[in-house]
Amino acid sequence: MAVKDLTGGDRFDGVLMVRASQTRETKAGKPFLKVELADKTGGIKANVWDSTPELEALYAPGTAVKLVASVEEHERFGRSLKIADAVKATDGEYDPEELMDGPPVPAAEMEKDLRGLSASVEQPHLRQLLDLVLGPDAETWPPYRDAPAAKRFHQAYKHGLLEHCLSVSQSVSDVAGNFPGIDRDLAVTGALLHDIGKLDAYTTDPNAIDFTDDGRLQGEIPLGYFRIRTLIEGIDGFPEHLNRGVCHIILSHHGKLEHGSPVLPLSREATLVHMMDHLGGQLGSFDRLEKSLSPGSAWSDYDLAIGGGAWFASAESAD
């Protein structure tokens, strides 16, 4: 059965991917594992008691696990698996594509849309910068196309970065003409490049997304700023005001100092990109939560990213 269809009382006998695993302690001080298991349709939680090094290895993120389990339904905590037996799945026992989360739109279609948006930037130096980073032959294009957008909260899967940056950039392009004084080419360029630091900040395994050493020690924003600033310095005649504008968008796109931006958005273009980036991340969290809904439920569990449980009217109206 697909994870999205599991409900209380069901028996599950199949293979799921470990998306997340944390070691916790019971009130008695005994370690246990809090695990999230998933297929491409959604995720479900499980507690693994009497944690041992062997169990920690079995439930390491990115591991495909063959399970026999029953589904329990709790009024407050939602669905979970009570695992009776689990072993590491071997090649041939599962189809990796059935276990991997991903965007609703094929990567080839998103690439086509990105190419059109990039070609719409008329300022020649900004176009040159975009070609250096996102052109079909650019060294950074394959990792940009395949990278996740986050470790957990939104679009945490292969092609997630492309999906997120494209939607933010399209929104910026659509909105830019509605307000006076916005340099649309600069805003779109900054939107396409605002998360470029994630190429260096996250590991490349889509089934076990984690921070790299540089991601932990420097952070995605400084890494992105350094990459783009270095490229700009190699482009002859790049206008200084555009240099400042693009770099400021990257440095300020989280919006607040406490959210990791070393500076606040202090230009129209940076403000617009931050707002669309924040909106895209929040709505991406709703997409993630909807995949973990219990069948027939309109409410998700509490989620840190949105500060509460998410409500899905479409699920309620379908009852």
C-alpha positions as CSV (number, residue, x, y, z in Angstrom):
1,M,0.0,0.0,0.0
2,A,1.1,3.6,-0.6
3,V,1.9,5.5,2.5
4,K,-0.8,8.1,1.7
5,D,-3.4,5.4,1.9
6,L,-2.4,3.8,5.2
7,T,-4.9,4.1,8.0
8,G,-5.3,2.7,11.5
9,G,-5.5,-1.1,11.6
10,D,-3.7,-1.6,8.3
11,R,-0.8,-4.0,8.0
12,F,2.2,-2.9,6.0
13,D,4.6,-5.4,4.4
14,G,7.0,-3.7,2.0
15,V,9.9,-1.3,1.6
16,L,10.1,2.3,2.7
17,M,12.9,4.9,2.6
18,V,14.3,6.4,5.8
19,R,13.9,10.2,5.4
20,A,14.9,11.2,8.9
21,S,16.1,9.6,12.1
22,Q,16.9,11.1,15.5
23,T,18.1,9.6,18.8
24,R,15.9,10.6,21.7
25,E,15.5,9.5,25.3
26,T,12.5,8.1,27.2
27,K,11.5,9.6,30.5
28,A,13.5,6.8,32.1
29,G,16.6,7.9,30.2
30,K,16.7,5.0,27.7
31,P,17.6,5.9,24.1
32,F,15.2,5.3,21.2
33,L,15.0,6.3,17.6
34,K,12.3,8.7,16.2
35,V,12.1,7.8,12.5
36,E,10.3,9.1,9.5
37,L,9.7,6.5,6.7
38,A,8.3,7.4,3.3
39,D,7.6,6.5,-0.3
40,K,7.0,9.0,-3.1
41,T,3.4,9.5,-1.9
42,G,4.2,10.7,1.7
43,G,5.7,10.0,5.0
44,I,4.8,8.2,8.3
45,K,6.5,8.2,11.7
46,A,7.7,5.3,13.8
47,N,9.5,4.9,17.2
48,V,12.2,2.3,17.4
49,W,12.7,1.3,21.0
50,D,15.8,-0.1,22.6
51,S,18.1,1.7,20.2
52,T,21.4,0.0,19.4
53,P,24.3,0.9,17.1
54,E,23.0,-1.8,14.7
55,L,19.5,-0.2,14.7
56,E,20.9,3.2,14.2
57,A,22.8,2.0,11.1
58,L,19.6,0.3,9.8
59,Y,17.6,3.4,10.2
60,A,20.2,5.8,8.8
61,P,18.7,8.4,6.5
62,G,18.7,7.3,2.9
63,T,18.4,3.6,3.8
64,A,15.7,1.5,2.1
65,V,14.2,-0.8,4.8
66,K,12.0,-3.8,4.3
67,L,9.3,-3.7,7.0
68,V,6.5,-5.7,8.6
69,A,4.4,-3.3,10.6
70,S,0.9,-2.3,11.8
71,V,-0.5,1.1,11.4
72,E,-1.7,2.9,14.6
73,E,-3.9,6.0,14.7
74,H,-3.7,8.4,17.6
75,E,-6.2,11.2,18.0
76,R,-3.5,13.7,18.9
77,F,-0.3,12.4,17.1
78,G,-1.8,11.0,14.0
79,R,-0.6,7.9,12.2
80,S,2.5,5.9,13.1
81,L,4.0,2.5,12.3
82,K,4.4,-0.1,15.0
83,I,7.3,-2.1,13.5
84,A,7.3,-5.9,14.1
85,D,10.3,-6.7,11.8
86,A,12.8,-4.7,9.7
87,V,15.8,-5.5,7.6
88,K,17.8,-3.6,5.1
89,A,16.2,-4.0,1.7
90,T,18.4,-5.4,-1.1
91,D,18.7,-4.3,-4.7
92,G,15.8,-5.8,-6.7
93,E,13.4,-5.8,-3.8
94,Y,12.2,-2.3,-4.6
95,D,12.0,0.4,-7.3
96,P,14.0,3.5,-6.1
97,E,11.7,5.8,-8.1
98,E,8.7,4.6,-6.0
99,L,10.4,5.7,-2.8
100,M,11.8,9.1,-3.9
101,D,9.9,12.3,-3.3
102,G,10.0,14.8,-6.1
103,P,8.4,17.8,-7.7
104,P,5.0,17.6,-9.4
105,V,6.5,19.0,-12.7
106,P,9.2,17.1,-14.7
107,A,12.7,18.5,-14.5
108,A,12.8,18.9,-18.3
109,E,9.7,21.1,-18.3
110,M,11.1,23.2,-15.5
111,E,14.4,23.6,-17.3
112,K,12.5,24.8,-20.4
113,D,10.7,27.4,-18.3
114,L,13.9,28.5,-16.7
115,R,15.6,28.9,-20.1
116,G,12.8,31.2,-21.2
117,L,12.9,33.3,-18.1
118,S,16.7,33.6,-18.3
119,A,16.4,34.7,-22.0
120,S,14.0,37.4,-21.0
121,V,16.7,39.2,-19.0
122,E,17.8,41.9,-21.5
123,Q,20.7,43.5,-19.6
124,P,23.8,42.0,-21.2
125,H,26.0,41.6,-18.1
126,L,23.2,40.0,-16.1
127,R,22.5,37.6,-19.0
128,Q,26.2,36.8,-19.1
129,L,26.2,36.0,-15.4
130,L,23.2,33.8,-15.7
131,D,24.8,31.9,-18.6
132,L,27.9,31.3,-16.6
133,V,25.9,29.8,-13.8
134,L,22.8,28.3,-15.5
135,G,23.7,27.9,-19.1
136,P,23.3,24.4,-20.6
137,D,27.1,23.9,-20.7
138,A,27.8,25.6,-17.3
139,E,29.6,23.5,-14.8
140,T,27.1,24.5,-12.1
141,W,24.0,23.6,-14.2
142,P,23.8,19.9,-13.4
143,P,24.1,20.3,-9.7
144,Y,21.6,23.3,-9.7
145,R,19.1,21.1,-11.6
146,D,19.5,18.1,-9.3
147,A,20.0,19.7,-5.9
148,P,17.4,19.8,-3.1
149,A,16.0,23.2,-1.9
150,A,16.3,22.3,1.8
151,K,17.2,19.6,4.3
152,R,13.6,19.2,5.5
153,F,11.1,22.0,5.4
154,H,10.4,22.5,1.7
155,Q,11.3,20.8,-1.6
156,A,13.7,18.5,0.2
157,Y,14.2,16.3,-2.8
158,K,16.0,16.0,-6.1
159,H,15.2,18.9,-8.4
160,G,13.9,20.8,-5.4
161,L,16.3,23.8,-5.8
162,L,15.3,24.2,-9.5
163,E,11.6,24.0,-8.6
164,H,11.9,26.6,-5.8
165,C,14.2,29.1,-7.6
166,L,12.0,28.9,-10.7
167,S,8.8,29.5,-8.8
168,V,10.3,32.4,-6.9
169,S,11.7,33.9,-10.1
170,Q,8.5,33.5,-12.0
171,S,6.6,35.2,-9.1
172,V,9.2,38.0,-9.0
173,S,8.9,38.5,-12.8
174,D,5.1,38.6,-12.6
175,V,5.0,41.1,-9.7
176,A,7.9,43.4,-10.7
177,G,5.7,45.4,-13.1
178,N,3.0,46.1,-10.6
179,F,5.3,48.4,-8.5
180,P,7.2,51.4,-9.7
181,G,11.0,51.6,-9.5
182,I,11.8,47.9,-9.6
183,D,14.6,46.8,-12.0
184,R,12.9,43.7,-13.3
185,D,16.1,42.2,-14.9
186,L,18.0,42.6,-11.6
187,A,15.2,41.2,-9.5
188,V,14.8,38.1,-11.8
189,T,18.6,37.5,-11.9
190,G,18.8,37.7,-8.1
191,A,15.8,35.4,-7.7
192,L,17.4,32.8,-10.0
193,L,20.7,32.9,-8.1
194,H,19.5,33.7,-4.5
195,D,20.0,30.1,-3.3
196,I,23.1,29.2,-5.3
197,G,25.0,28.7,-2.0
198,K,23.1,25.5,-1.5
199,L,25.2,23.8,-4.1
200,D,28.0,23.9,-1.6
201,A,26.0,23.8,1.6
202,Y,24.2,20.5,1.1
203,T,25.3,17.0,0.3
204,T,24.3,15.5,-3.1
205,D,22.5,12.3,-2.0
206,P,18.7,13.1,-2.5
207,N,17.8,10.3,-0.1
208,A,20.0,11.5,2.8
209,I,20.2,15.3,2.6
210,D,22.6,16.8,5.1
211,F,24.9,19.8,5.5
212,T,28.4,19.7,4.2
213,D,31.3,20.8,6.3
214,D,31.3,24.1,4.5
215,G,27.5,24.4,4.9
216,R,27.9,24.0,8.7
217,L,31.0,26.2,9.1
218,Q,30.1,29.0,6.6
219,G,26.4,28.8,5.7
220,E,24.7,28.9,2.4
221,I,24.4,32.7,2.1
222,P,28.2,33.4,2.5
223,L,28.9,30.5,0.1
224,G,26.5,31.8,-2.5
225,Y,27.8,35.4,-2.2
226,F,31.4,34.2,-2.6
227,R,30.6,32.2,-5.7
228,I,28.6,34.9,-7.5
229,R,30.9,37.8,-6.4
230,T,33.9,35.8,-7.8
231,L,32.1,35.2,-11.1
232,I,31.1,38.9,-11.4
233,E,34.7,40.0,-10.9
234,G,35.7,38.0,-14.0
235,I,33.1,39.7,-16.2
236,D,34.6,42.7,-18.0
237,G,32.7,45.9,-17.5
238,F,30.1,44.5,-15.1
239,P,28.4,47.6,-13.8
240,E,29.1,48.3,-10.1
241,H,25.5,49.1,-9.3
242,L,24.4,45.7,-10.6
243,N,27.2,44.0,-8.8
244,R,26.0,45.5,-5.5
245,G,22.4,44.8,-6.4
246,V,22.8,41.1,-7.2
247,C,25.1,40.5,-4.2
248,H,22.7,42.3,-1.9
249,I,19.8,40.2,-2.9
250,I,21.8,37.0,-2.1
251,L,23.0,38.4,1.2
252,S,19.6,39.6,2.4
253,H,17.1,37.1,1.0
254,H,16.4,35.5,4.4
255,G,15.0,38.8,5.4
256,K,16.2,39.0,9.1
257,L,19.5,38.8,10.9
258,E,18.2,36.1,13.2
259,H,17.2,34.0,10.1
260,G,20.8,34.0,8.8
261,S,21.0,37.1,6.6
262,P,24.0,39.3,7.4
263,V,22.1,42.3,6.2
264,L,18.4,43.3,5.9
265,P,16.8,43.8,2.4
266,L,17.5,47.5,1.7
267,S,16.5,47.7,-2.0
268,R,13.2,47.2,-3.8
269,E,14.6,44.2,-5.7
270,A,16.0,42.6,-2.5
271,T,12.7,43.1,-0.7
272,L,10.7,41.6,-3.6
273,V,13.0,38.5,-3.8
274,H,12.9,38.0,0.0
275,M,9.1,38.2,0.0
276,M,8.6,35.7,-2.8
277,D,11.3,33.4,-1.4
278,H,9.6,33.4,2.0
279,L,6.2,32.8,0.3
280,G,7.6,29.9,-1.8
281,G,9.2,28.3,1.3
282,Q,6.0,28.5,3.3
283,L,3.8,27.1,0.5
284,G,6.4,24.4,0.0
285,S,5.9,23.4,3.6
286,F,2.2,22.9,2.9
287,D,3.0,20.7,0.0
288,R,5.2,18.5,2.3
289,L,2.6,18.4,5.0
290,E,-0.2,17.4,2.6
291,K,1.7,14.3,1.6
292,S,1.7,13.1,5.2
293,L,-2.0,13.6,5.9
294,S,-3.9,10.7,7.4
295,P,-6.6,9.5,4.9
296,G,-9.7,11.5,5.5
297,S,-8.0,14.1,7.6
298,A,-8.0,17.8,6.8
299,W,-5.4,18.7,9.5
300,S,-1.7,17.9,9.6
301,D,0.3,17.4,12.8
302,Y,2.0,20.5,14.3
303,D,4.8,21.8,12.1
304,L,7.6,24.0,13.2
305,A,7.9,25.7,9.8
306,I,4.4,27.1,9.8
307,G,3.9,27.3,13.6
308,G,0.9,25.0,13.8
309,G,-1.1,22.3,12.1
310,A,-1.9,23.0,8.5
311,W,-5.5,22.9,7.3
312,F,-6.4,21.5,3.8
313,A,-10.0,22.5,2.8
314,S,-9.9,20.2,-0.2
315,A,-9.4,17.2,2.0
316,E,-12.3,18.2,4.2
317,S,-14.7,18.9,1.3
318,A,-13.9,15.5,-0.2
319,D,-15.5,13.7,2.8
